[in-house]
């Protein structure tokens, strides 16, 4: 059992995939615009090659720069996990960058470190983007290990404009102790603690990091980046109180959203809507060019938006997303054209009270010139051919957990060998 736990931490199943089959095409259409998949390689500080992909519009707008969100996958994930992020962010003029961290996917490396070394991989990516004059503000979107990676890196780089942290764990040691209870591994506490100390030494020797130092609660009070936390209420793998603990100690402006599901389940549409609005507000992309103007009006009610947000564009994005599939690895499909009026307020309130969504639209405290505005009256809705895209047939990879499947299936092999495990210990 000890070896299984060690592999769970530093050597989960590795995604071996064909980029041309599981990623977006080299050129594809989304929301009536054309985008490219630019594959590239970066070297991290340890000399490992990182396989990366960037999704900008094609052609890239002249004399302008666009923001970028770096998507950070889970411990057995890969670049394909960012396909959903592309669907959500590209229509709002936000480019998406994703990578296989060293260890998972097609990148070099033998082990993962659940955020410890991955934060250095992320540093290389951000440095690369900073050197690109076509990229303006940078945001981070991480899930599970990727959320921890984003937080650990963000604590050292206050220039990051905003972060979405989905299912981050607060403390690796506490998480490991919790999993013993959750999956009913019948061993005395002192035996488990001795086993964890043994694992600590083995992991430090193999993967070169100390599991006792992987603690997000210690870095949260030093981090001031605008953040949106997300967590599934039925997550048994990383329980929701982990995000609560990080949020409580977090120094910067924050909001937290809970939703149905478990650790590996698809996220609900209202969470994606909230992510879209959050990044649109903090990254402030230039207005999206609309091919066709329709004579429609949309009542946005009393929804509070930052003064920099174009409400008609925001409505287009949300309405498009409302029809978008949540499985980024789905086969080719087309999004229907919007045929009826609706309000952004209603789109959000269908899943969550407006009171919970309003903090997403608070002004950027770093820009004193921005003031919150109440939107009144009716606005022209500018909508072209809503959202249609082409994609190859793809399969879904397990996004976060090295164990795959549902939380209930996790650690099944460990609990089945309890008697044998006790003899090993």
JOLIN-V669547 format. One line per field, one symbol per residue. psi: psi as a letter, one per 30 degrees, with the letter a starting at -180 (. if undefined). A space follows every 10 residues. Layout:
# JOLIN-V669547
psi=???
This chain:
# JOLIN-V669547
psi=eeeeeeeeef ilkkjjljef efllleklkk hglklljjkl klkafggkkk klkkjlljlk kkhllklkkj kjlafgaaff ffeeeeeeee fghjlkkllj lkdlbfllkf llghfefffe eeeeeeeeef fjffkclklk jkkceeeeee eeefffiffk elkkjjhkke keeeeeeeee eeghjikkee eeeeeeeeee eeeeeefhlj fffijffffe fgkgkkkjkk kkfgjfejlf feeeeeeefk flkllkkkll laeglkklef eeeeeeeeee effillkkkk ekkkilkkjg bgkkllffkj eeeeeeeeee effkkfjfgl lklkklkkfl llleeeeefe fkkeeffeff glljffjffk kkkkklaklk kjkakcjklk llkllklkee kfflaleffk gefeffheee eeee.
